[in-house]
């Protein structure tokens, strides 16, 4: 899932409870430096983070040992490797793999519970560990290297990713129960504060529980966002005191006061012992993780935004993933197709497959393939139903469309009508993940911004499908498609595929 931090544009700075500059300032004032008292709220946060990190560490160790044990079994029973060599190979793997997981911050609190960063770090750490072992193996002619690469790597990496997903589910459930969430104060101008709170709410993000706000403009005592009311306390000079009063351990700065370039630095000093995170919000709407990086130039912090590209090696990798997934998917689809064909033919006369012209990458048209879910005369009745359109924007949708057959309703509910589109993926017309494939009539009404959806291939699934599908407004659908187009990554594609499987099991917005 694209995290809410990406959507809002939240940038963490160094933990606010230990800035070096604050220590220097204290030394100037007194020869004796007294550490600030840590608040109970911060202690509770640090405690649950340590406990959760220990759970991850224990699980990681168990899975690595399990991967080593599976590999050892294959070496002993199949390859006949001497037991001393098996023990040595396993010990080396554990000694390299586990520390690299720690070194690449795969258990950092910043990646707990949201976004693809945690999975990406685990995959990178595992790849780095085996890359290092491969180099060592080539230099020292290590005979036991091949079983480690062929067995331990896939077993271990799959196990690590699955375990992280399971722990994430556990964490999100605890957060829904009101635990393991950061009590958060949002500070800034009213419009910016409202934008941050609304973005956190829309994203379903439970990591940040907003308990209040501090406005730099106006004299409001309450701020209403999406039907919820948040107390407004203090002013530009009392943000730290408000955080202490509300027991907050996270402060999000939605905007800085005019004429005060040192506001964030001073606030960080004031928050010592009170909060563990000071987060700066940026209105870089829909510019997400893969394109954003923070770097220092002569002490000046710069947010670097990479210009999106639509060619190159990373797109070849996406195409390779599409081919692999399509080939794997078409095998069970071919076995299922005869049964579905019989049911479709028995329910209503007409062909099994429905073909329709759609617009693909760069405006090129292609024929999309679906299992037929409507009567054969559906297009002739479209004009008469236009007045009953329940769709958003240019889309025509009806929850109780009379043109849909009885079998078609089930196929649509479970998204089974879209399975033949994997053939479109295999031949290169579509991608597994991408924007929704539009009709030519829709494209003719696009403005310059919406046309950017056609910069990459349309997909069988995408952010639009896992975020509500037909229940979305036109603007929301366009926003999700454009966010995907400009910020896609292979790891995000894999995450969307996984979320799509869950949506098919518990369908919402499909009709």
C-alpha positions in Angstrom: 0.0 0.0 0.0 1.3 3.5 -0.7 1.6 4.9 2.8 -0.1 8.0 4.2 3.4 9.5 4.8 3.8 9.5 1.0 0.5 11.1 0.3 0.8 13.8 2.9 4.4 14.4 2.4 5.7 13.8 5.9 9.4 14.0 6.5 10.9 12.9 9.8 13.8 14.8 11.2 16.2 13.6 13.9 14.5 12.4 17.1 13.6 15.5 19.1 14.6 14.2 22.5 18.4 14.2 21.7 19.6 17.0 19.4 23.3 17.7 19.5 22.7 21.4 19.2 20.6 21.4 22.4 23.5 19.9 24.3 25.9 22.6 23.1 23.4 25.3 24.1 23.1 23.7 27.6 26.9 23.6 28.0 27.1 27.3 27.3 24.5 28.1 30.0 26.1 25.7 32.6 29.0 23.5 33.1 26.7 20.7 34.3 24.5 19.3 31.7 21.3 17.7 33.1 19.4 15.4 30.8 15.7 16.4 30.3 13.1 14.3 32.2 11.4 11.8 29.9 7.6 12.0 30.1 5.5 8.9 30.8 4.0 9.1 27.3 7.4 8.9 25.7 8.5 6.1 28.0 5.4 4.1 27.0 6.1 4.6 23.3 9.7 3.6 23.7 8.7 0.5 25.7 6.2 -0.8 23.0 8.7 -0.1 20.2 11.4 -2.1 22.0 8.9 -5.0 22.6 7.7 -5.0 19.0 11.3 -4.8 17.7 12.2 -7.8 19.9 9.3 -9.8 18.5 10.6 -9.0 15.0 14.1 -9.9 16.0 13.1 -13.2 17.5 10.9 -14.1 14.5 13.6 -13.2 12.0 16.1 -15.4 13.9 13.7 -18.4 13.9 12.9 -18.1 10.2 16.6 -17.9 9.3 17.4 -20.9 11.4 14.4 -22.7 9.7 15.7 -21.9 6.3 19.1 -23.2 7.3 17.6 -26.4 8.6 15.6 -27.0 5.4 18.8 -26.4 3.4 20.8 -28.7 5.7 18.2 -31.4 5.3 18.6 -31.2 1.5 22.4 -31.2 1.8 22.4 -34.3 4.0 19.7 -36.4 2.5 19.9 -35.5 -1.2 23.5 -34.3 -1.8 25.2 -36.4 0.8 27.2 -33.4 2.1 29.3 -34.2 5.2 27.7 -33.0 8.4 30.6 -30.7 9.4 30.3 -28.9 6.1 26.6 -28.5 6.6 27.0 -27.0 10.1 29.7 -24.7 8.8 27.6 -23.5 5.9 24.6 -22.8 8.1 26.6 -21.0 10.7 28.1 -18.7 8.1 24.7 -17.9 6.6 23.2 -17.1 10.0 26.2 -15.0 10.9 25.8 -12.9 7.8 22.1 -12.7 7.2 20.9 -11.7 10.6 23.2 -8.8 11.2 22.5 -7.4 7.7 18.8 -7.3 8.6 19.7 -5.1 11.5 22.2 -3.0 9.6 19.7 -2.0 6.9 17.2 -0.9 9.6 14.5 -3.4 8.7 13.2 -3.1 12.3 13.2 0.7 12.5 10.1 2.2 14.1 9.7 4.5 11.0 8.6 1.5 8.9 6.3 -0.2 11.4 2.9 -1.0 10.0 2.5 1.0 6.8 3.9 1.3 3.3 6.2 -1.0 1.3 9.5 0.3 2.9 9.7 -2.5 5.5 9.2 -5.3 2.9 11.7 -3.5 0.5 14.4 -3.3 3.3 13.9 -7.0 4.1 14.3 -8.0 0.5 17.3 -5.7 0.0 19.0 -7.0 3.1 18.4 -10.6 2.1 19.8 -9.9 -1.4 22.8 -8.2 0.0 23.5 -11.0 2.4 23.4 -13.6 -0.4 25.3 -11.3 -2.8 28.1 -11.1 -0.2 28.1 -14.9 0.2 28.2 -15.4 -3.6 31.3 -13.3 -3.9 33.0 -15.1 -1.0 31.9 -18.4 -2.5 33.5 -17.6 -5.9 36.7 -16.4 -4.4 37.1 -19.4 -2.1 35.4 -22.0 -4.3 32.8 -22.7 -1.7 31.1 -26.0 -2.7 28.1 -25.5 -0.3 27.1 -22.1 -1.9 24.6 -23.5 -4.5 22.2 -25.1 -2.0 22.2 -21.9 0.0 21.3 -19.8 -3.0 18.7 -22.3 -4.4 17.0 -23.3 -1.2 17.8 -21.0 1.8 17.4 -17.7 -0.1 13.8 -18.3 -1.4 12.6 -20.1 1.7 14.1 -17.6 4.0 13.0 -14.5 2.1 9.5 -15.7 1.6 9.3 -16.6 5.3 10.6 -13.3 6.4 8.2 -11.3 4.3 5.3 -13.5 5.4 6.2 -13.1 9.0 6.5 -9.3 8.6 3.0 -9.3 7.0 1.6 -11.3 9.9 3.2 -9.0 12.5 1.9 -6.0 10.6 -1.7 -7.4 10.8 -1.2 -7.9 14.5 0.1 -4.4 15.0 -2.8 -2.8 13.0 -5.3 -4.7 15.0 -3.7 -3.4 18.2 -3.8 0.1 16.8 -7.5 -0.2 15.9 -8.0 -1.1 19.6 -6.3 2.1 20.6 -2.8 0.7 21.4 0.6 1.3 19.8 -0.5 4.6 18.2 1.4 7.9 18.4 -0.5 10.6 20.2 -0.1 13.4 17.7 -0.4 17.2 17.7 -0.6 19.0 14.4 0.7 22.6 14.3 0.4 25.2 11.5 -2.0 27.4 9.6 -5.6 26.2 9.7 -5.7 25.1 6.1 -2.5 23.1 6.3 -3.5 21.5 9.6 -6.9 20.5 8.1 -5.1 19.0 5.1 -2.8 16.9 7.2 -5.5 15.6 9.4 -7.8 14.8 6.5 -5.0 12.9 4.7 -4.3 10.8 7.7 -8.0 10.0 8.1 -8.6 9.2 4.4 -5.6 6.9 4.4 -7.0 4.9 7.3 -3.7 5.5 9.0 -3.9 4.4 12.7 -0.2 5.0 13.5 -1.0 8.7 14.2 -3.8 9.4 16.6 -4.4 13.1 16.4 -5.4 14.4 19.8 -5.3 18.2 19.1 -4.0 21.0 17.0 -2.2 24.3 17.4 -3.1 27.0 14.8 -0.8 29.8 13.9 -3.7 31.9 12.4 -7.2 32.5 13.8 -8.7 32.1 17.3 -10.6 28.9 16.8 -11.1 26.6 19.8 -12.1 23.6 17.8 -11.3 22.3 14.3 -13.7 20.1 12.4 -12.4 17.7 9.8 -14.7 15.0 8.2 -17.2 15.2 11.0 -14.7 14.8 13.8 -13.7 17.6 16.1 -10.2 18.3 17.4 -9.4 20.7 20.2 -7.3 23.7 19.3 -4.8 24.8 22.0 -2.0 27.3 22.4 -0.2 29.3 19.8 3.0 29.5 17.8 5.0 29.9 21.0 3.5 27.1 23.0 3.5 24.0 20.7 5.8 22.1 23.0 3.7 23.0 26.1 0.5 21.8 24.2 2.2 18.5 23.4 3.1 18.1 27.1 -0.4 19.0 28.1 -2.0 16.5 25.7 0.5 13.7 26.4 1.6 13.7 22.7 4.7 11.9 21.6 4.6 13.1 17.9 4.3 16.6 16.6 3.6 17.2 12.9 4.5 20.7 11.7 2.0 21.3 8.9 3.4 24.8 8.1 6.0 27.2 9.5 5.1 30.6 10.8 6.2 33.5 8.5 9.4 35.3 9.4 10.7 32.6 11.8 13.2 30.4 10.0 14.5 28.9 13.3 11.0 27.7 14.4 11.6 24.0 13.8 15.1 24.1 15.4 13.8 25.8 18.5 10.8 23.5 18.7 13.1 20.5 18.6 15.0 21.8 21.6 11.9 22.5 23.5 10.6 18.9 22.9 13.5 17.2 24.6 12.1 14.4 26.8 8.6 15.1 25.6 8.3 13.7 22.1 10.2 11.1 20.1 9.2 12.4 16.6 9.1 15.8 15.1 7.7 15.5 11.5 7.6 18.1 8.8 4.7 18.0 6.4 5.1 18.9 2.7 2.3 19.7 0.3 4.1 17.6 -2.4 0.7 16.0 -3.2 0.9 12.5 -4.7 4.7 12.6 -4.9 5.7 9.4 -3.1 8.6 7.5 -1.6 10.6 6.3 -4.7 10.9 9.8 -6.0 11.6 11.7 -2.8 14.9 11.9 -0.9 16.4 14.2 1.7 19.9 15.5 1.4 22.1 18.1 3.0 24.0 20.7 1.0 26.3 22.9 3.2 23.9 22.4 6.1 20.9 23.2 4.0 18.3 20.4 4.1 16.9 19.8 0.6 14.0 17.6 -0.4 15.0 16.2 -3.8 12.2 15.1 -6.1 13.2 12.9 -9.0 11.5 13.7 -12.3 9.4 10.7 -13.3 10.5 8.6 -16.3 8.6 6.2 -18.4 11.3 4.2 -20.1 14.5 2.4 -19.1 15.6 -0.8 -17.3 13.1 -0.5 -14.4 10.2 -0.7 -17.0 11.8 -3.8 -18.5 11.7 -5.3 -15.0 8.0 -4.4 -14.8 7.4 -6.2 -18.1 9.3 -9.3 -16.9 7.1 -9.4 -13.8 4.0 -9.0 -16.0 5.0 -12.0 -18.2 5.9 -14.2 -15.2 2.6 -13.4 -13.4 0.5 -13.8 -16.6 2.1 -17.2 -17.4 1.5 -18.5 -13.9 -2.1 -17.1 -13.8 -3.1 -18.4 -17.2 -2.6 -22.1 -16.2 -5.4 -22.2 -13.6 -7.5 -19.9 -15.7 -7.3 -22.3 -18.6 -8.5 -25.1 -16.3 -11.4 -22.9 -15.0 -12.5 -21.5 -18.3 -14.5 -24.5 -19.6 -16.6 -24.6 -16.5 -17.2 -20.9 -16.6 -18.0 -21.1 -20.3 -20.7 -23.7 -19.8 -22.3 -21.6 -17.0 -22.2 -18.4 -19.1 -23.8 -20.2 -22.1 -26.4 -21.9 -20.0 -27.5 -18.6 -18.4 -27.9 -16.5 -21.5 -27.4 -16.9 -25.3 -24.3 -15.4 -26.8 -20.5 -15.7 -26.9 -18.5 -16.7 -23.9 -16.0 -13.8 -24.3 -16.6 -10.1 -24.5 -14.2 -8.0 -26.5 -14.2 -4.2 -26.4 -11.9 -1.5 -27.7 -9.9 0.2 -25.0 -7.1 2.8 -25.0 -3.7 1.7 -23.8 -0.3 3.4 -23.4 0.4 6.5 -25.4 -3.2 6.4 -26.8 -2.9 3.2 -28.7 -6.1 1.1 -28.8 -6.4 -2.6 -28.2 -9.1 -5.2 -27.8 -9.7 -6.1 -24.1 -10.9 -9.6 -23.4 -13.4 -10.5 -20.6 -15.8 -13.2 -19.7 -19.2 -11.9 -20.9 -21.3 -10.6 -18.0 -24.0 -8.8 -19.9 -26.7 -9.5 -22.5 -25.5 -9.4 -26.1 -27.7 -6.3 -26.8 -26.2 -4.3 -23.9 -24.8 -1.5 -26.0 -28.2 -0.8 -27.7 -29.8 -0.2 -24.3 -27.0 2.1 -23.0 -28.5 5.3 -24.2 -31.8 4.6 -22.4 -30.0 4.1 -19.1 -27.8 7.2 -19.2 -30.1 9.1 -17.0 -29.7 6.5 -14.2 -25.9 6.6 -14.2 -24.5 6.1 -10.7 -20.9 6.3 -11.9 -18.4 9.0 -11.3 -17.4 11.6 -13.9 -17.0 10.0 -17.3 -17.8 6.5 -16.1 -21.1 4.8 -16.5 -22.0 2.5 -13.6 -25.3 1.1 -12.1 -25.5 -1.0 -9.1 -28.5 -2.8 -10.5 -27.8 -2.6 -14.2 -30.6 -4.6 -15.9 -28.2 -5.6 -18.7 -26.1 -7.7 -16.4 -27.0 -11.4 -16.4 -27.5 -13.5 -13.3 -24.1 -15.2 -13.7 -22.6 -11.9 -14.7 -23.4 -10.4 -11.3 -21.5 -13.2 -9.6 -18.6 -12.9 -12.0 -18.3 -9.2 -11.4 -18.7 -9.5 -7.7 -15.7 -11.9 -7.6 -13.8 -10.1 -10.4 -13.8 -13.4 -12.4 -14.9 -11.7 -15.5 -11.5 -10.0 -15.7 -9.4 -13.2 -15.7 -9.0 -13.3 -19.5 -7.2 -10.0 -19.3 -4.1 -11.9 -18.3 -3.9 -12.7 -22.1 -3.8 -9.0 -22.8 -0.9 -8.8 -20.3 1.0 -11.6 -21.9 0.8 -10.1 -25.4 1.8 -6.7 -24.1 -1.4 -4.6 -24.3 -1.8 -4.3 -20.5 0.2 -4.7 -17.3 -0.9 -6.6 -14.2 -0.9 -3.4 -12.2 -1.7 0.0 -13.7 -4.4 2.6 -14.2 -7.9 1.5 -15.2 -8.1 0.9 -19.0 -10.4 3.6 -20.4 -12.9 3.6 -23.3 -12.1 5.8 -26.3 -15.1 8.0 -25.5 -13.6 8.7 -22.1 -10.2 9.6 -23.5 -11.6 12.2 -25.9 -12.9 14.1 -22.8 -9.6 14.0 -20.9 -7.8 17.2 -20.1 -4.0 17.5 -20.2 -3.7 16.3 -16.6 -5.9 13.2 -16.8 -4.2 12.2 -20.1 -1.1 11.4 -18.0 -2.9 8.1 -17.1 -1.9 6.9 -20.5 1.8 7.3 -19.9 2.1 3.7 -18.8 0.1 0.5 -19.7 -3.3 0.1 -18.1 -3.7 -2.7 -15.5 -6.0 -5.5 -14.5 -5.7 -4.1 -11.0 -4.4 -0.9 -9.4 -4.8 1.5 -6.6 -8.3 2.3 -7.9 -9.4 -1.3 -7.5 -8.0 -1.9 -3.9 -9.3 1.5 -2.7 -13.0 1.2 -3.5 -13.4 0.7 -7.3 -16.9 1.9 -8.4 -17.5 3.6 -5.0 -14.8 6.2 -5.7 -15.6 9.6 -7.1 -14.1 10.5 -10.5 -11.6 12.9 -8.9 -10.5 10.2 -6.4 -10.1 7.6 -9.2 -8.0 10.1 -11.3 -5.9 11.0 -8.3 -5.1 7.4 -7.5 -4.2 6.6 -11.1 -2.0 9.6 -11.4 -0.3 8.8 -8.1 0.4 5.3 -9.3 1.7 6.5 -12.8 4.3 8.8 -11.2 5.4 6.8 -8.2 5.1 3.1 -9.2 7.7 0.6 -8.1 8.0 -3.2 -8.3 7.6 -3.6 -4.6 4.4 -1.5 -4.7 3.1 -3.6 -7.6 3.6 -6.8 -5.5 1.8 -5.1 -2.6 -1.1 -4.1 -4.8 -1.4 -7.6 -6.2 -1.6 -9.0 -2.6 -4.2 -6.4 -1.7 -6.2 -7.3 -4.8 -6.3 -11.0 -3.7 -7.8 -9.8 -0.4 -10.3 -7.5 -2.2 -11.5 -10.5 -4.3 -12.1 -12.5 -1.2 -14.0 -9.6 0.4 -15.3 -7.6 -2.6 -16.3 -3.9 -2.2 -17.4 -1.5 -4.9 -17.6 -4.2 -7.5 -20.8 -4.1 -9.7 
